[in-house]
Amino acid sequence: FQIPTPDLDPNRSSTRITAVMPAKKKGRRPWQKKGAAKSRDEWTVPNSELLQQSTPGFELFYRTLFGDDDYEKIVATLKKPLPSAFRISTSGQDRAHIRSFLKSTYFTSLENCSTGVNPPAPIPWYPGDIAWKFEIDRINLRKNEADSQAVKDFHEFLVRETEIGNVSRQEEVSMVPPLLLDLKPGMKVLDMCAAPGSKTAQIVEMLMADGKDLSGMVIANDANEKRAHMLVHQMKRLESPQVMVTNYAAQTFPEVQIPVSTDSEETTPLRFDRVLADVPCSGDGTLRKNKIGWTRWRFLNGASLHPLQLEILDRGVGLTKVGGKVVYSTCSLNPVENEAVVAEILRRHRGKIQLEDISDALPGLKSVHGYSKWPIYSEFFDRIVYKLDEWPIRNRKRQGTESAETLHDQTGEEKTTASEPMLEEGLANGVEEGIVPDASQRPTPSNRSAKQPRHTVFHPTEEELSWMQLDRCLRLLPHLQDTGGFFVAVLNKIEETIHPPPKAKNQANSKQNEPTEGESKIVPEKREEDQPPVDEKTTSIEQSAEAQSNPKSDAPSEKSGKPILRKDRVNGMLSSLEEPFIFVDPKNADVRKIIDFYGLRTKHDGHEDGLDLNNFFSRSESEPFATIFLASHQVSEVFTMRKPRRLRTVNAGARAFARVQDWHEGGLVHRITMEGLPFVVKHMDHTKFIDINKDDMKMLIKTEYPLLIDVSGTLQAELLQRPISCLIGRYRFESEDGQIVEFHFPLWRARSSCNMLVKRVMKESLAARYGLHS
């Protein structure tokens, strides 16, 4: 992108941001002064300089909206770096242990830090004392490592625990929408615009409150194919059987049929208990971390997205069951993207949905009520209006070879300008296929529209305001709690609503056309919260491309009873004719060997609370299966239905068992995985466990495949009595609060050695948290 102030001194001392620039060209960058550093990460721009570069319309519009006093406070806060925020994302005993370890180890060392860095402060409105805010932003957090060992250790802890899923780094206000969903175990939840996945992860954490519940379902959807795969990597940190990742334009998310009951052949449309519509937006509430947005702000950016946001929220309402909730949120300050969208949805479905009063839902959260009236800004005319009939009207006059425009409003004032249509196309016709025009480019007369703006962008009438109750929406303004800007509203569905079928559109990043279902073009990426690191060590099965279904090809074969597979590929990706999810027969010989070896209690063997073998599936048809996945019952219901269509699913479930190349005694060809163990361990026979003492744990963490002669005599004798296979290790210890904590892990027993089958980063975490450093 174009840097607004190329002659700035990169060495000045002030609050800075890092400008991420193209990295391939070598040598001096055009904006660098002679003698300046050549590293793109060392070039910074002071916040105050960027604020001065902001467009005049920003101040005019928001000063009119907020008033002089609040505008000055908001802008003063936006000039400051955004504090970091994080929360503990694991559950059960691990949550309490990590919280205790975090406070006693890192918070204490930060209190004694000589650099004056204060320890993280708890976020007062987040329940459970598991979320904190750190006064240092992400960039300065890395810089302070050189000055303080305590800050360095704390940062390493955050990076390590985030990678393995124990901690999630997320912007503070971004944590609000999932909490307002009021989730309960077993619910079906749809996240319509999920990538990069921080809010989805938060939803999964709340559904897995005890860490072992297999009920419920979370469908994480995103329209962008690449972002959907990035979402898969985010979900792999949690490895939940309840998650499905799909690839649809949110406004055209399809109807899916599920069985009325377990034994019934009748079907009913899938409806969700909760829907989160965290829609694409202009993102001007994120200016504290997205500083370049100051110079790119245009009122048109938000107005162009207004129609798309309307359609997404309307589709979300249609997919919600009666009695369910829809949470609508944006990281924008613009009421055209916020209250105007909510008002139009209330207008379309009057009496069937209503706003919930959430002002006291999160005690300690500071906010202001939603606005009932707001201005509309014409960038071309530099005018503020409040009603449609106040909008300037173009009157074009020809004068020889030149042309001019006479603009007038109902007051009779006239103004002559260059010959251009009076209205930005985004206000008149909305966004074309979900694409936001480049804010740095002025539209030309040929691509502008002379129509008046949509009536839905203006505030409601006095009569409508009396029953809409827009003051029940919440605005989280930056200066209230030192955060970014955010908007959130909760809609309760009290009666069934009527919606036209979603329009079929062509997918922007695919050559495949589906006559009954389709995609819109890629919508603008949301400026979201921090993304966790991507785990590059995934199996080939997990790296498989998205699977798409087609009504013409998803009928099962009449002869074989198996789905028809097509191996067509488009641009290296699996085509829409691919069938990637194959449910494993509970009577499969390999599955029975797994059950017998680990002593699993299953429902098929008469245990009511046992493991349901109908929830196992694979992503290949050939046996033995490379990986066996575990899904929740609700996810399995969606997979088994074929009418009218299957969901185009990128990934689902959690890895439970993986095929191994090493020889197993007894013919067992699959081992249990660390990801699936927490959901299977409660169904295991405890005689299959091997207790590990502290010295042996240190040995297993420090050494890859230690010899049996190097471990303790007790462990050596125990292993020699077991067959060559994957066993279950159990380490017990007493935490600082006096509770007995158990950690289970896959333990491979070879002929003359053994090994802990967990990632290296998890071994580092165990060593630090359990005091197992050699």
DRENVORO-969175 format. One record per residue (C-alpha): x, y, z. Coordinates in steps of 0.001 Angstrom, whole numbers, plus 500000, padded with zeros to 6 digits. Each point is the difference from the previous one (the first is absolute). Layout:
! DRENVORO-969175
XYZ;...
END
This chain:
! DRENVORO-969175
500000500000500000;501048503669499723;501583501389503136;498437503396500732;503086501745501421;503126498676498240;502322502646501417;499471499225503687;503049499505502160;499978496285500963;502093500656503113;497754502515501746;498805499015503462;496237499732500196;497262497420499941;500573498025496815;498545497339497792;501826497597497741;499162500294496314;500050496550498388;501208500487496449;500784497729497017;503043497937500948;501506498667496793;501773503064498612;503493500561501312;501723503249500752;498705503300501290;496260500590500107;498639503139498246;498783501548503262;503270499512501867;502360502896500504;503659499683499248;501647498082502804;496742498609501370;499609496352500935;499088497719497101;497847497614502027;496320500389499228;499203499199503633;502049502924501275;498146502687498058;497300501532502190;497493502827499831;498915502068503036;496284499722500769;499524503760500184;501396500406496484;497531497475498611;497130501692501822;500886503269498286;499906498156496679;496418498794500566;497337501148497579;498045503159500941;496751498054499847;501040497836502949;499997502905502426;496896501615498546;497961496798500105;501062498662503387;500079503367501736;496399500428498869;499115496472501176;501761499948503392;500063503673500916;503104502083500665;500778498664503478;499735496258499229;501696500432496623;503084501533501609;500151497192502586;499589497299497362;502682501444497728;502384500463502936;499581496290500823;500381498920496386;503416501686499915;501279497575502639;501190496419499384;497419497294500628;500681497941503157;500440496251499577;497354497637501338;499875496250500513;497993497334501767;500392496402501133;498265497881497410;500363496518501439;497469498534502425;499638497789503048;502981499405502279;502437501492497503;498230503356500143;500368500325503767;503590498775499905;501074502397497211;498304502941501740;501772499215503269;503337499456498238;499639503227497995;499357502130503069;502639498436502249;502773499887497392;499702502729497374;497813502610501676;502238499951503063;503168500413497939;498449502898498059;499116501739503268;503671499882500951;501136501082496531;502427502945500055;498733501436496698;496740501112501601;497758497688497978;496816499221501883;498659496434499988;496841499289497953;496792501242501580;496886497798500039;497233500970497591;497247500816502517;497006499009497889;501328496614498784;498641497192502225;502194497437501709;503129502119500533;501635498546496873;500520503114497826;502590502759500422;501146503201498324;503668500969499708;500874503695499698;502659499286497345;498935499517496398;501270497053497932;502822501918498296;501386501540503171;499607496678501804;502649498535497701;502181503090500353;499935499860503800;501412496469499992;503521501423499638;499588502169503108;498318497530502322;500387496267500487;496594499920501711;498291501478496923;501880497573497742;498945496982502072;496402501186500065;499942500541496227;501474496539499388;497292498554502246;497260501712497952;501424498820496668;500511496417501205;496629499576501685;498179501645497073;501509497502497587;498747497004501953;496571501515500712;500248500767503719;499933503771499455;498256502164497387;501264503484499153;497046502106498969;499002503651500043;498001500831503111;496792501265498362;500051497048497613;499266497722502966;496605501623500620;497748498464497266;500553496309500915;499217500768503640;496688501587498998;498947496823498179;499127498515503409;501230496549498987;499025496740501656;501323496443499429;498482498198497041;499050503110498022;500367500360496243;501886503156499083;500765501643496643;502836502505499620;499169501516496613;503230501936499356;502426498082502177;503554500569498695;502534500442501474;498212498120502786;500595501686503359;496296500308500779;499348496472498709;502674498664502336;498350501863502862;496643498418499146;501551496521499929;501650500618503371;496652500862501575;498287496933498526;502848497842501335;499711501370503512;501009496718501647;502495499113497269;498335496649499243;496469500737498776;499380498666496494;496583501615499495;499295503117497971;501189501323496654;501781503097498730;499963500696496261;502765502475499197;499366501455496569;501950502384497808;499512501092496393;503703500232499209;501511496618499184;503475500888501261;498671501518503211;497896496882500540;503157497895499948;501671502449502352;496979499487502242;500703496258499981;503483500634501435;498484502160502730;497550497257500928;502771497382500089;501334501659503138;496826498872501764;499324496741498112;496317499922500783;497613497307498650;497273502652499972;501464502192497243;499241500076496276;501698502475497666;497997500901496896;500586502212496961;496953502062498962;499110503624499557;498211500731503273;496991501600498312;499418496826497954;500639497393502688;497883497034498850;497108498139501534;501056496692501524;497652497183500978;500553497885503120;497999497045501403;497011500813502176;501172497310502425;502709497366500190;497879497195498549;497837502093497665;500365500364496243;498101503278500062;502105503142499810;499718503587501136;502009503119499083;503053500584502148;499445502964502307;502556501341502440;499601500899503655;502484502825499612;501363501897496988;502948502383500042;500108502528497136;503314501769500452;499755501529496560;502660501522497722;500240503720500709;502058503100499266;501923499408503225;500450503606501106;499670498824503597;503399498278499601;502044503114499164;502178499469503083;501595496956498398;499089500623496345;501565503443499810;500075500237496234;496201500141500198;500265503672500993;501019500996496500;497650497584498255;496820500849501872;497018500791497816;496358500106500959;499435497980496848;501922497066501503;497303499405502584;497073500981497792;501123497566497309;499855497113502436;496563500902501376;498016497824497498;502275496995500531;499702500317503774;496227500159499665;499860496784497997;502330498136502361;498004500974503087;496706499202498255;501295496541499064;501184499482503575;496531500799501334;498482497507497559;502363497230501155;499214500561503689;497369497908501753;497065501641501757;501198500816503496;503599500318498815;502323502990499852;501972501821497323;502961502134501050;500941502681497464;503360501738500379;502499502157498128;503290501694500783;498707503209498404;498904503301501527;497785500890497033;496245499800500813;499259499154496338;501684496635500680;498508499634503465;496671501495501104;498807500475496414;500440496276499279;498230498940503196;497162502476499368;499334498667496505;499906496377501231;497539500989502732;497947501778497344;499931496940497711;498921497634502776;497998502263502256;498563498186502991;501911496789499264;503409501015501311;500921502476502683;503105501525501503;501098498628503349;501082502391502723;503638499027500629;501125503092501894;500450497951503205;500951496665498408;503709500450500785;500449501880503292;503047502241499827;499819500575496234;499825503722499233;497967500920496948;497500502478498584;496586499290498580;499357499717496287;499117503182498134;496478500758498800;501052502724497545;503165500463497986;501365502155497178;500756498931496431;503065501484498356;500384500772496296;503686499883499243;499668501598496575;498010502961501293;501566500064503481;496528500230501455;498258498537503064;496309499095499684;497528498129502204;497111499259497652;499713498718496472;498128503113498834;502916502137501195;502427498321497607;501399502383497329;498546499487496529;502083500332496876;498869502307497217;502408499695497081;500320502884497534;501841499960496685;502075503059499081;501657499481496637;502567497241500277;500195500324503787;497491498752502508;499201500913503560;497682498929502761;497635502122502007;499302498436503355;497101501030502149;498106498808502981;496597500881501334;501293503232501518;500570501328496505;503772500334500285;501945499418496787;503540498842499420;501788499468496681;502694497308499776;501787497941497410;497812497659497993;499771496813502063;496969498088501266;499044501026503487;500153496683501791;502529497330500757;498988496707498437;500194498149503295;497236502113501507;497767499678496966;500371496372499041;501892498497502908;503020497827499558;500385498057496770;500503496343500877;501437500920503409;503052501875498649;500948503307501626;501479502519497562;503543501115500722;499588502980502264;503063501680498496;498359500220496563;497449502660499124;497143498609497901;499705501455496511;496791501355498487;499575496804497993;499842497737503033;497984502202502308;496256499951500487;497620502932500031;497455498172502146;499096501012503512;501364497962502923;498215496994501423;497362501023502472;501271497305502401;503189501954500785;498003502821501631;498717499888503554;496452498715500626;496943502195500394;498742501055503423;497236497399499811;502475497236499180;502372501057502759;497199499583502534;499899496215499486;503475499189498620;501758500901503277;503391500534498357;501346501201503341;500278496291500902;502992499709497653;503427500479501581;502845502178498797;503433499355501497;501883503253499485;503818500033500252;500308502557502805;497645498202502400;502320497082500879;503092500618497856;498922497632497212;499180500053496306;496602501055498692;497253497395499739;496253499585499510;497811497104501094;496278499225500060;498051496894501049;496803499075498144;497509497537501468;497858498061497539;496494499673501437;498101498869496876;500871498281496736;501125502499497365;499455499883496247;503025500241497730;500440499633496246;502324497169498971;503645501128499837;501040501173496547;502457497814498145;503258501763499232;503229498868498433;502901499422502327;502729502549499401;502916497659500490;498723496880498262;499114498972496461;497253497735501234;496389501138499608;497221498424501991;496506500688498616;498304499580503376;502579501505502282;502960502307499588;502349502607501265;500494503731499870;503340501550499276;502516500220502786;498875502532502557;502507502370501623;502069498433502695;498996501027503478;502638501788501986;499813497474502765;501791499174503176;503415498398500213;500400496731498195;501740497051501663;503017498379498405;499329497360497358;501027496468500791;501928498828496971;500337496428501207;496710498566498833;499282496718498346;499316499708496311;496397499206500787;499620503228501969;501564501959497180;497478498717497500;498057502625498176;496406500982500581;497315497537498953;496999501249498151;496725498287499269;497867500111496886;496307499060499812;500662497989496857;502752497906501498;499223499479503668;497485497193499579;501360496690501278;500639497132497646;497021497656499899;502192496936499638;502792500625502464;498271502344502422;503190502072500024;500321503602498843;501235500649496494;503439501624500063;501330502311497337;503667500935499785;499620503134497881;502139502897501158;499828503735499443;503187502022500456;501454497244502143;496980499924502314;497390497275500315;496983500716497849;496424500327501140;499403496372498993;502371498617502635;498511498034502903;502502500359502837;498225498659503100;499382496257500278;498390498691503169;501672496923501427;497918496888500518;499855499237503760;500596496356499097;503185500812498093;502785497576500996;502520502769500736;497485501861502143;499254496853502002;503726499482500611;500286503562501328;497035499442502336;501327496727501327;503582501225500456;499139503194501914;497023498502501822;497571502626498715;496435500002501283;497616500621497096;496268500377499517;500078497125497531;501135497746502844;497143501049502283;501581502928501899;497530502898499970;502677502597500776;502565498335497760;501658501197496813;497711500142496947;501794498195497161;497663501617497456;501973503209500489;503271498644498527;500857500973496429;502943500060497633;501069502162497080;500947497097497764;498158496925498794;502966497626499918;500758497837503008;501734500075502358;498952503614500480;502883502450500326;498162501978502668;496784499378501897;498231503172501103;497486500470502797;496972502301499647;497177500987502299;496533498528499453;498701503279498521;502876500178497498;499344496383498993;496346500830499340;500995502686497505;502483497690498268;497553497147499537;497363502065498176;500068500291496213;496814501879499150;499852502614498677;503805500250500235;502979499381502213;501876502931501451;503213500947498239;502271499090502894;503676500888500262;500662498092503206;498185498516502964;500480498065503209;503155499117501908;502694497440499213;499425497022502279;502103497155498567;502842500027497477;501509497183497975;503575499164500937;502768498518497895;501713498234502885;499063496451500800;497344499358502629;499731496722501846;496518498569499614;499440501595496584;498905503439501299;500718502534497225;498704503202501637;501182501953503013;498133502547502062;500928503654499420;500623502735502542;497185502033498422;497364497304500430;501162498649503362;498075502511502214;496700498882498446;500724496271500102;501873499587503282;496865500053502169;498702496951498097;503225497983500483;500772497187502343;502391501478502580;502032496829500041;501340501167496651;501722502982501655;503675500056500968;500919502278502907;503085502155499425;502022501511502852;501688503414499932;503489498758499057;498641497956497105;497954503003498788;503180502079499925;501713497275497997;497111499755497492;499879503776499561;503740500407499595;500763496979497813;498467498651496824;499596496209500237;501946499352503218;501145496408500385;498067497811502395;503169499456502004;500172503776500654;496549500357501607;499126498979503537;499774496322500864;496292500314500735;499189501482496591;502320497561498227;498288496995501580;496572501426499167;500884500599496357;501539496575499509;496697498438501022;498135501915497273;499986499282496254;501833502172497496;497340502655499408;498726503401501044;499103500084503689;498563502711502257;502361501732502406;498606501696503112;501900502578502051;498506501085503322;501152502898502131;498682502351502661;499429503589498908;500740503067502094;496393500174501196;500153496395501244;498041498349497187;501127496803498288;500510500659496296;500212497223497408;501655500290496608;499435497239497428;502075499536496867;500687497344497307;503083497957500918;501614497957497269;501637496753501148;502582498750497493;502218496911500237;502731501632502041;498808503575500546;496961502160500678;498841503480499025;497465502673500968;497926500697496867;499385503726500456;501315503083498210;503274501516501106;498312503280500918;497642498101502302;502970498321501669;501474503452500637;496695501111501491;499801496946502266;503558500505501179;499304503624500899;496574499515501622;500726496767501862;503538500872501101;501561497209497926;503122501769498744;503078497822500355;
END
